[in-house]
Amino acid sequence: AEIVRKRQEEEERLIRERKEAMKARLDKYAHHHALIITVEKYDNFKQLPPTVTADGDGLAAVLSNWRCCGFPAKNVRHLRDPNMAETLMALDELAKQTDPEKSTVLVYFACHARPVQVLRNT
């Protein structure tokens, strides 16, 4: 009975330590925010493989995983194929949610590229 009691106490201690370590890590990253913007759909371009969105989803998963980066999941936002108004609104919301003194902010933008001819007045 004594061995069982000691084993239970040890398990409870380990659980408490893990919870405290997790809370400390979450508190440390409470002011971390990420805005991930991915664009794959274009009006005048054929449908492309969803690699950009998949990369954004993967980045969001890594950032919000407390064992990797520890960003609070509620602070990681992934915008998929936003228009200009949606993008500007998301950036404005991000600015309102963050504190310049405490926050770490990551803005990630990914899209497919294609060459365009740039006309210049010379």
C-alpha positions as CSV (number, residue, x, y, z in Angstrom):
1,A,0.0,0.0,0.0
2,E,2.9,2.4,0.8
3,I,4.5,1.8,-2.6
4,V,1.2,2.5,-4.4
5,R,0.7,5.7,-2.4
6,K,4.3,6.9,-3.2
7,R,3.8,6.1,-6.9
8,Q,0.5,8.1,-7.0
9,E,2.1,11.0,-5.2
10,E,5.0,11.0,-7.7
11,E,2.6,10.8,-10.6
12,E,0.6,13.7,-9.2
13,R,3.8,15.7,-8.7
14,L,4.8,15.1,-12.3
15,I,1.4,16.1,-13.6
16,R,1.5,19.3,-11.6
17,E,5.0,20.1,-12.9
18,R,3.9,19.6,-16.5
19,K,0.8,21.8,-16.0
20,E,3.0,24.5,-14.5
21,A,5.5,24.3,-17.3
22,M,2.7,24.4,-19.9
23,K,1.1,27.4,-18.2
24,A,4.5,29.2,-18.0
25,R,5.1,28.6,-21.7
26,L,1.6,29.8,-22.7
27,D,2.0,32.9,-20.5
28,K,5.3,33.6,-22.2
29,Y,3.7,33.6,-25.6
30,A,0.4,35.1,-24.8
31,H,1.3,38.3,-26.7
32,H,2.4,36.5,-29.9
33,H,0.2,37.0,-32.9
34,A,0.3,35.8,-36.5
35,L,-1.6,36.8,-39.6
36,I,-1.1,34.3,-42.5
37,I,-2.4,35.4,-45.9
38,T,-2.4,33.0,-48.8
39,V,-3.6,33.7,-52.3
40,E,-4.2,30.9,-54.9
41,K,-7.3,32.0,-56.8
42,Y,-6.9,34.5,-59.6
43,D,-9.5,35.9,-61.9
44,N,-7.5,35.5,-65.1
45,F,-5.4,32.5,-64.2
46,K,-6.0,28.8,-64.2
47,Q,-6.6,26.9,-61.0
48,L,-3.3,26.0,-59.4
49,P,-2.5,23.3,-56.9
50,P,-3.3,24.2,-53.3
51,T,0.3,24.4,-52.2
52,V,0.2,28.0,-51.0
53,T,-2.8,27.4,-48.8
54,A,-1.3,24.1,-47.5
55,D,1.9,26.0,-46.6
56,G,-0.2,28.5,-44.7
57,D,-2.1,25.8,-42.9
58,G,1.1,24.1,-41.9
59,L,2.6,27.3,-40.6
60,A,-0.5,28.0,-38.6
61,A,-0.3,24.5,-37.1
62,V,3.4,24.9,-36.1
63,L,2.9,28.4,-34.7
64,S,-0.1,27.4,-32.5
65,N,1.5,24.1,-31.3
66,W,2.6,24.9,-27.8
67,R,5.5,22.4,-28.1
68,C,6.9,24.2,-31.1
69,C,6.2,28.0,-31.0
70,G,3.5,28.4,-28.5
71,F,1.4,31.1,-30.2
72,P,-2.1,31.0,-28.7
73,A,-4.4,29.4,-31.3
74,K,-6.8,32.3,-31.0
75,N,-4.0,34.7,-32.0
76,V,-3.1,32.8,-35.2
77,R,-5.3,33.8,-38.2
78,H,-5.1,32.4,-41.7
79,L,-6.8,34.3,-44.4
80,R,-7.4,32.3,-47.6
81,D,-7.8,34.2,-50.9
82,P,-8.8,37.5,-49.3
83,N,-9.6,40.6,-51.4
84,M,-7.9,43.9,-50.6
85,A,-10.7,45.1,-48.2
86,E,-10.5,41.8,-46.2
87,T,-6.7,42.0,-46.1
88,L,-6.7,45.6,-44.9
89,M,-9.5,44.8,-42.3
90,A,-7.4,41.9,-41.0
91,L,-4.3,44.1,-40.6
92,D,-6.3,46.7,-38.8
93,E,-7.8,44.2,-36.4
94,L,-4.3,42.8,-35.8
95,A,-3.0,46.3,-35.0
96,K,-5.9,46.8,-32.5
97,Q,-5.2,43.4,-30.8
98,T,-1.5,43.9,-30.3
99,D,0.5,46.0,-27.8
100,P,3.6,47.7,-29.3
101,E,5.4,47.2,-26.0
102,K,4.6,43.5,-25.4
103,S,3.5,41.9,-28.7
104,T,5.4,39.9,-31.2
105,V,3.7,39.9,-34.6
106,L,4.3,37.7,-37.6
107,V,2.7,38.6,-40.9
108,Y,3.2,36.0,-43.6
109,F,2.0,36.5,-47.2
110,A,2.3,33.8,-49.9
111,C,1.0,33.6,-53.4
112,H,1.9,32.3,-56.8
113,A,3.8,34.7,-59.0
114,R,3.7,35.2,-62.7
115,P,5.7,37.7,-64.7
116,V,4.1,40.9,-65.7
117,Q,5.3,43.6,-67.9
118,V,5.8,46.9,-66.1
119,L,5.3,50.0,-68.2
120,R,7.3,53.0,-67.1
121,N,7.1,56.6,-68.1
122,T,10.6,57.7,-69.0
